[in-house]
Amino acid sequence: MRRNLHSFPETAFLEYRTASLVAQRLTELGYSVRVGPEIMSMNDVRGLPTEEDIQAAQEDALANGADPFWLKRMPGGQTAVCGEIRRGEGPVVALRFDMDALPVQESSSEHHSPALDNFRSRHEGRMHACGHDGHTAIGLAVADKLSRPEAEWKGTLRFIFQPAEEGGRGAQPLVSSGLLDDVDSFLATHLGCQLPSGQIALTADGFLWAEKWNVTFTGKAAHAAMCPEEGRNALLAAAIAVPGLYALPRDGQSDTRINVGLLQAGRARNVIADQAYLELELRASTREGLSRLTDGATRTLQGAALTQGVEVKIDIYGTAISAQSDPEIMERLRDAILGTESAAVIQSWPIGGGDDATFMMQRVQERGGKAGYCLFGADITAPHHASLFDFDETVLHRAVSVLSKFVELPA
């Protein structure tokens, strides 16, 4: 399943083939399945793909084996899937698995295992470069194992397959729908994150507060030789802004990160550029640190626009918050590891970024439940989000064993 999903990567809110396969498999296993509008509140969603992109993704999914029954139930990019099964009275346990890929061109090098073993991405410019294909496969395998009669658990078991984790946009619609409101125990997980194979971290720490921005500079076009004074150079404003953003002062009270990942500008060599577009992210280890960083970035962008007499628009595309695992979840996870695997148990390990599962953790904790986030060590061939990324597949079986045991243990 992991290799199947890896071959057909789908980006945020376009995971139609993946979601269809997940829903179909959960149904076969006897789960009650809800999808799309049944579990997503889209009022506050940012960065939703265009209708054209959504239609193209649906058509591509159909051409590659998706069930039209499920696609019809997931309009408008609403690709979340939830499978639920009940066994008498007991707590509600929820596990979250993300499904989306990245706009990364996968390597075709003979040293890259997906290329060598013929499961490289079939979609140019898209790749599972963060392990979410593995996460989805683990979720389905755990759902299979726990649906069997010999599985020892009581209560309600809820599997949440989330779209759009990349960019911090997919969890909030699920939270807003109320899907987490009755959860007693919640656990999310991630593979890799620089943690070696054979180790499992009871919690990920260092979740960064973050905002993702799309920035548009709008100027005025003019002939670059005949009348450049009539133009207003959006390209130059953007070019001034980028080093200014990287030059923002360090924060003595919070770790901070800033990255401009995309810059597009201009129309032709002899035209003063009237449009420029940036995609950037801002991260900090504290809410206050992020606030100071966003204030500085706003001033920098506005100042760069002022130098060229252009307009600037800042669109907040996605967000992420920090969260902490509850000790009760960590102890239950430790018992699950000791009961199933000869793995080294690590108390905590830095995630090195963020995950919007923190919104789910926060909601569960606000409602009186317990929540956690763990990491399964997996040797990787290149950093996350790189074109040569791949992970040690032996971790898949280890994760299935531990997560299944986690559910079976008493809360």
Secondary structure, 3 states (H helix, E strand, C coil): CHHHHHHCCCCCCCCHHHHHHHHHHHHHCCCEEEEHHHCCCCCCCCCCCCHHHHHHHHHHHHHCCCCHHHHCCCHHHCCCEEEEEEECCCCEEEEEEECCCECCCCCCCCCCHHHHCCCCCCCCCCECCCCHHHHHHHHHHHHHHHCCCCCCCCEEEEEEEECCCCCCCCHHHHHHCCCCCCCCEEEEEEECCCCCCCEEEEEEECCCEEEEEEEEEECECCECCCCHHHCECHHHHHHHHHHHHHCCCCCCCCCEEEEEEEEEECCCCCECCCEEEEEEEEEECCHHHHHHHHHHHHHHHHHHHHHHCCEEEEEEEEEECCCCCCHHHHHHHHHHHHHHCCCEEEEEEECCCCCCHHHHHHHHHHCCCEEEEEEECCCECCCCCCCCCCECCHHHHHHHHHHHHHHHCCC
